[in-house]
């Protein structure tokens, strides 16, 4: 299994999310919020790429 990548729609910065099994839309958002991940512009308008 490979990692997932989330990207901010506003500033295009990316965050790698470790693969912990199937990743739903809600799960990846909970991970980003739980670990305090922020993008460069601070808007955190994430989309899951892969």
N, C-alpha and C positions, 0 to 999 in steps of 0.2 A: 504494500500500500504506500501511496505517496502523500505528501502534505497537501493541504489546501491553501489557496491564495485568495486573500480578500483585498480589494482595491477601493480606494476612496473615489467616488464619482467626480468630486470637485477638483482635487489637486493631484490625483493619480498615484499617490503614494501607496505602497503595498505592504501587507503584513502576511507572514507565513503562519499558518495554523497547523500545529502538529496533528497528524492523522490519528484519531482515536475511534475509528469506525465510521459508519455513515454520518455525514455531516448535513443536518438540515439547516434551513435558513435561521431558525430560532437558535439552534445550538451554536452556530458560529458567531452570532451576535452576542450570545451570553458569554462566550469565551472572550471576545474582544472587550466587552464591558467588564467582566470579572477580573481580567488581567490589566485593565487600565490602558489598553492600546489606543493611541491617538495618532491621527494622521498629521501631516505638516500644516494643513490649513485649520485644523481643529474642528472641522464640521462633522467628521466621522460619518460620512454618508457612504457606508460600505456596500459593496456588491461582491458576491462570491464568484470568482473566476473559474476555479477548478478545484 
